[in-house]
Amino acid sequence: VDHAGHEHTRVFQDVAELGGVLAKLDEVAGTGVPAQTAIVFDWENRWALDDAQGPRKSKGYEHTCHAHYHGFWKRGIPVDVINMDCDFSPYRLVVAPMLYMVRPGVAERLEAYVEAGGTLVVTYWSGIADESDLCFLGGFPGPLRRLLGIWAGEIDALYDGETNTVVPVDGNALGLTRSYEARELCELIHAESASVLATYGRDFYAGRPALTVNQFGQGRAYYVAARLDSNFQDDFAGVLAKKLGLRTPLDAKLPDGLSVQVRSDGTHDFVFLMNFLPGENSVDLGNDDLEDLIDGGTLRGSVTLPGFGSKVLKRVSRK
């Protein structure tokens, strides 16, 4: 209620409408998000990166974490955000962008996670310093070198607007086929036990590894040596999701601007459809019968949401 002193305002009506929706969602209370994927976003690592003198003034840690997250968000794949001290074992996939600082015991736990069958993704500018911001000796990425199967010799900091290309190797294990744009940071690495999936296309490091994978025990550790464009993030997330069988809320390609997220109580899934575009947006629900908790009734097949519209649907949980 604003200074007008009555309820006849747009804001009041919107809040009242939201209250009406929430009253219909009692079943959702206490449910969880069943994530099989985690992204490591560590505040102490961020502070250490902010304090590092180079290779660029703006390190782009948050941007890099967001970019990796976005590829999964577009597919509706739930992602937990954890720090490096959390338990990795519940996840099929752990993504650790720019893990500049590696605290004691973290490398050993990551090794155990991958050796037991987990999949790990690490990027450029990782394994540089310990918790006291002292650089690791013996070659970067420090304690992660054996796990990743690479040695990082140096890093090229590109000028704003300057780019390089990354070209997949023919017949690479991920099935990547198109070239990608690299910008801002391009690390020059040597593949030791790792296999090369893609290489740089230009400059004095043309032909050098830009994307690698290392078989470690029962699992795999990927290394992304450059800051790559959104096309790579989209393709990379899609390939990993398919290879690892990551659960998606719907068996359909999601249109741009439509978010699909799921919560579960173990018996039922609650699927949230949210259209972030001003115009209509449609998605295929498949052959499952889903109960519309807000408007009532049962939905299946194609459903259309109005601009900025949303729906909350209920179905029998997918195991």
ChimeraX attribute file (.defattr): number of C-alpha atoms within 10 A of each C-alpha:
attribute: neighborCount
match mode: 1-to-1
recipient: residues
	/A:1	10
	/A:2	10
	/A:3	5
	/A:4	8
	/A:5	8
	/A:6	9
	/A:7	12
	/A:8	11
	/A:9	12
	/A:10	9
	/A:11	12
	/A:12	14
	/A:13	12
	/A:14	11
	/A:15	11
	/A:16	13
	/A:17	11
	/A:18	11
	/A:19	11
	/A:20	12
	/A:21	16
	/A:22	13
	/A:23	10
	/A:24	14
	/A:25	13
	/A:26	10
	/A:27	13
	/A:28	17
	/A:29	11
	/A:30	9
	/A:31	15
	/A:32	14
	/A:33	15
	/A:34	17
	/A:35	19
	/A:36	20
	/A:37	23
	/A:38	22
	/A:39	22
	/A:40	22
	/A:41	22
	/A:42	18
	/A:43	11
	/A:44	15
	/A:45	24
	/A:46	19
	/A:47	11
	/A:48	17
	/A:49	23
	/A:50	15
	/A:51	12
	/A:52	15
	/A:53	10
	/A:54	11
	/A:55	14
	/A:56	14
	/A:57	10
	/A:58	10
	/A:59	20
	/A:60	17
	/A:61	19
	/A:62	12
	/A:63	11
	/A:64	17
	/A:65	18
	/A:66	15
	/A:67	20
	/A:68	21
	/A:69	23
	/A:70	18
	/A:71	21
	/A:72	22
	/A:73	19
	/A:74	20
	/A:75	25
	/A:76	23
	/A:77	24
	/A:78	23
	/A:79	21
	/A:80	17
	/A:81	17
	/A:82	17
	/A:83	17
	/A:84	23
	/A:85	13
	/A:86	11
	/A:87	12
	/A:88	22
	/A:89	17
	/A:90	13
	/A:91	17
	/A:92	21
	/A:93	27
	/A:94	27
	/A:95	24
	/A:96	24
	/A:97	26
	/A:98	25
	/A:99	26
	/A:100	26
	/A:101	28
	/A:102	24
	/A:103	19
	/A:104	12
	/A:105	11
	/A:106	16
	/A:107	19
	/A:108	12
	/A:109	17
	/A:110	22
	/A:111	21
	/A:112	18
	/A:113	26
	/A:114	24
	/A:115	18
	/A:116	15
	/A:117	17
	/A:118	24
	/A:119	24
	/A:120	27
	/A:121	19
	/A:122	21
	/A:123	21
	/A:124	24
	/A:125	26
	/A:126	23
	/A:127	25
	/A:128	24
	/A:129	25
	/A:130	18
	/A:131	14
	/A:132	10
	/A:133	17
	/A:134	10
	/A:135	17
	/A:136	16
	/A:137	11
	/A:138	10
	/A:139	15
	/A:140	21
	/A:141	28
	/A:142	22
	/A:143	25
	/A:144	22
	/A:145	19
	/A:146	17
	/A:147	25
	/A:148	26
	/A:149	22
	/A:150	24
	/A:151	21
	/A:152	21
	/A:153	12
	/A:154	12
	/A:155	16
	/A:156	15
	/A:157	15
	/A:158	16
	/A:159	11
	/A:160	8
	/A:161	7
	/A:162	10
	/A:163	16
	/A:164	20
	/A:165	19
	/A:166	25
	/A:167	22
	/A:168	23
	/A:169	18
	/A:170	11
	/A:171	10
	/A:172	14
	/A:173	13
	/A:174	16
	/A:175	14
	/A:176	18
	/A:177	14
	/A:178	11
	/A:179	16
	/A:180	20
	/A:181	18
	/A:182	22
	/A:183	20
	/A:184	21
	/A:185	23
	/A:186	24
	/A:187	22
	/A:188	20
	/A:189	23
	/A:190	17
	/A:191	19
	/A:192	14
	/A:193	18
	/A:194	24
	/A:195	18
	/A:196	22
	/A:197	23
	/A:198	25
	/A:199	21
	/A:200	26
	/A:201	21
	/A:202	14
	/A:203	10
	/A:204	8
	/A:205	17
	/A:206	16
	/A:207	15
	/A:208	19
	/A:209	29
	/A:210	31
	/A:211	24
	/A:212	26
	/A:213	23
	/A:214	22
	/A:215	19
	/A:216	23
	/A:217	15
	/A:218	12
	/A:219	18
	/A:220	22
	/A:221	25
	/A:222	23
	/A:223	26
	/A:224	22
	/A:225	27
	/A:226	26
	/A:227	21
	/A:228	23
	/A:229	14
	/A:230	15
	/A:231	13
	/A:232	21
	/A:233	19
	/A:234	19
	/A:235	17
	/A:236	17
	/A:237	20
	/A:238	16
	/A:239	15
	/A:240	15
	/A:241	21
	/A:242	10
	/A:243	10
	/A:244	13
	/A:245	11
	/A:246	17
	/A:247	19
	/A:248	17
	/A:249	20
	/A:250	19
	/A:251	12
	/A:252	12
	/A:253	11
	/A:254	17
	/A:255	14
	/A:256	12
	/A:257	15
	/A:258	24
	/A:259	17
	/A:260	24
	/A:261	22
	/A:262	23
	/A:263	22
	/A:264	21
	/A:265	16
	/A:266	13
	/A:267	10
	/A:268	17
	/A:269	25
	/A:270	27
	/A:271	22
	/A:272	17
	/A:273	21
	/A:274	20
	/A:275	23
	/A:276	18
	/A:277	15
	/A:278	11
	/A:279	12
	/A:280	14
	/A:281	21
	/A:282	15
	/A:283	18
	/A:284	16
	/A:285	17
	/A:286	15
	/A:287	11
	/A:288	13
	/A:289	16
	/A:290	21
	/A:291	19
	/A:292	17
	/A:293	18
	/A:294	16
	/A:295	12
	/A:296	10
	/A:297	11
	/A:298	14
	/A:299	17
	/A:300	13
	/A:301	12
	/A:302	11
	/A:303	14
	/A:304	14
	/A:305	19
	/A:306	15
	/A:307	14
	/A:308	15
	/A:309	17
	/A:310	18
	/A:311	18
	/A:312	22
	/A:313	22
	/A:314	22
	/A:315	17
	/A:316	15
	/A:317	13
	/A:318	12
	/A:319	8
